[in-house]
């Protein structure tokens, strides 16, 4: 009898220890209330996106002599006249009083320069380009027509000279300013041609000096 009491007491003690162990384990890791709703694993935050510094790829550093500037320029031509200094790649817009605005330009390559006096007969903003037949014959890969816009070689503005095929116009290749590169047209940067365009009108006189006329570069910068 006594032995049976001891066995019963031992069994009760074991049950108590088991209950304590189970309650401790449950407190440490409680079972989910709705085990069929799975909690998604935590995801590491993505690394921050690095932004490349902004760069203006179209920027061309223009030599000081080719930048638009007011210069001393002695001439008998009336204010508002345009004088093209072909050998030195300058365009002068006469202000009067012995001064002019000087622009750097690109001119005709060897065999394509010309000289003479013309007038501006038409002005156009963001002009279309239709290469003349003689240019197509030399460069058959050229487009037959190109709508105006930033990719057009005539640039932002064009001023047409008399009944010729020549123009004073902008460019989508500003690095060619100061060079002998064209088929006879006279090019400025888009910024400069827009400035010149705002100053001239239809009927403006344009004098194009010949390549051999080195006396043309008479302009000295006004300090």
C-alpha angles and dihedrals in degrees: 000000000000089000091053091052091053092050091050091050091050091050092051090050092052091050091051093051090048091051092051091048092050093048091049092049092048091051091050095049113014117198116246116260092228106025092181091068101081117206109227115240115259113260124217113246112257116251115263115268111248113222118215114234114263114256130187101221091183094063114115120187105229119209112250093247091058097050118105109265143151112254139177107261125172113209140140091221118113122256111274094038118130118220119191113209096199101182094049096038096237134134117204123202105198114230098176129236091078095301138107140174109249122207128187111237143178116238139190119302122238110307093018103073120109139179139206142090124294138159130229105257100174140016127203136182116220090353126205116243124226110174111223118247093255090057091048089052091055095040109026092174092070119108116258090226136005126190118233119267144103092303094052114106091224090066127200101332140017133195114195119219117223114291093323129110089243128106142177102231147150127261143222089213106063091170088074093066109116094029138101099242116123137086090249104300121118117235134196132178112276090250093052096043089051089053093048092045090057091055102047134066137196107288095037111148116241121194116193113197119210124253093251093056099096091162089079097086097083098131120116120187117257107234 
